[in-house]
Amino acid sequence: MTHAYPPPPLAPTVLARATLTLTLVLGPVAAAQSAAPTLPAQAPTMATPVTPTPAATPLDTLLLALRSAPGWRSADLTYRAAQLQLDSARLRAGLNLTAGGSGTLTKAPWEGGDWTGNGTLTLSASLPVLPWSPLLEGVRSAERGVQTAALDLRGARAGLTTQLWQAYAGLRAAGDALTLADAQLALSTQLLAAGRDQRAQGLLTESGLLDRQAAQESAQAGRDRAARAVTQARAALTRLLGTDPLPATPDLSRPLPDLTPAGDEATLVARALTARPEVRRAQATLADAQAARDAAALAARLPDVTASVTAGQLASASGAAGRTVSGSLNLTTGVLGAQVSVPLREPKNPVSGVNLALSASLPILGSTEGAALKQAELGVQQAALALDVARQGAELDVRTRLQASQDERGALDAARTRVRAAELTVQAAQARLDAGLATRLDVAQATLNLTQATQALSAQLDRVSVAGAALAQATADLDPLLLTIPALPSGGRP
């Protein structure tokens, strides 16, 4: 009897202790994972390699190594890029000061005049003040981008954690398969040795001996195949983490914690629709499309109007202005500007005054504002459809993974029953051996069946844990940071 996903061989007492440990660990885990997710208040600290304590289990070691995995660091950098984009948008929308200068060389009149040089220093300031200013809308869009990037960061970390769960379960399965293959090889070797003795006594035919030899050779090939599977499983972990932090022979007896979130189907779906990264990203895209539509509508009905005022030495005998202070407000861009100009040489006979100006431009032919508005409205419709698709996808994902989790849990009772039946079979075989009604090979075969049943139960527990982690990822309840706290004997749980 073989299994597609074999678990490790555990004695009944070891299995009982593992089950008790799993119950103690999983209680607070399931409760903590059911809490609503929170966004990082600031940019997360860039991942650095963490050295686990000597008492850390292999699972603790892998969880700590996950913080310095390439995928984890890439997610950190992506979130940091979104924060830098927000900082840049805030700088552009803040007070801008610019200092400049200009120089002139004038000769008037052309015949007989002298060359006169002068320079002017200017200080300009600008600040968006109207709420529809594109610069202010850029800040709001960048803020939505940071919120989305925070959810993407958490989603990426949750995805990596789920992959680690699967890889750890695969490594446990490969190690258990190797243990079972060793037991099968030992049993087939004993049967072959007994067959040779029987053949020497004339109690077994040559064909029967060859059958046992073929079974032993098949067991040897299965053992070699299982050893290569262990190497491949460790290579999969190395590819995920970027390194192999485990010792040569790690103790993989610790089962995976159960991270299944609490709540019924409606509650899980509601949480997913609130916090799933793709849903929040679609909501941010819709908000950006609506802002672009509003800006296009404003540009279509509002002409480009600029009001300005200039005070100071507006003119002089040479025609050049002197010291002036000016201000302007553009209704389209919503930017308020101010400028101070100071000449390096005082002009002759300056004339002081105030100049008020109002300029407007309204396109008559060749205007593209109407087409831009229609395009922006189509963008809003597309973003709304994308949001509906994201919500439907999230809901389907949660329902599918919830059903998978329930299916895996439903198979636990049968696996436990098989273990109890195998234990009784071993006891019966031992009793028959003591009574002289069975051989040691019969007891060895019953023990092998018990090992196989125990491994099947352990594998089923791993499937439950992997399915629970996948469900927690689907509902955005999986918080990888709570699992990667260093030096916690409970496996990263406070």
Salt bridges, closest charged atoms under 4 A:
ASP60 OD1 - ARG254 NH1 3.24
ASP76 OD1 - ARG157 NH2 2.68
GLU137 OE1 - ARG140 NH2 2.88
GLU137 OE2 - ARG144 NH2 3.17
GLU143 OE2 - ARG90 NH2 3.56
ASP152 OD1 - ARG281 NH2 2.49
ASP182 OD1 - ARG223 NE 2.75
GLU206 OE1 - ARG199 NE 3.34
ASP244 OD2 - ARG234 NH2 2.98
ASP258 OD2 - ARG409 NH2 2.23
GLU265 OE2 - ARG399 NH1 1.81
GLU278 OE2 - ARG276 NH2 2.35
ASP288 OD1 - ARG144 NH2 2.47
ASP294 OD1 - ARG293 NE 3.51
GLU346 OE2 - ARG323 NH2 2.84
GLU395 OE2 - ARG399 NH2 2.68
ASP397 OD2 - ARG276 NH1 3.21
ASP397 OD1 - ARG401 NE 2.95
ASP413 OD1 - ARG416 NH1 3.81
ASP462 OD2 - ARG172 NE 2.72
ASP477 OD2 - ARG271 NH2 2.70
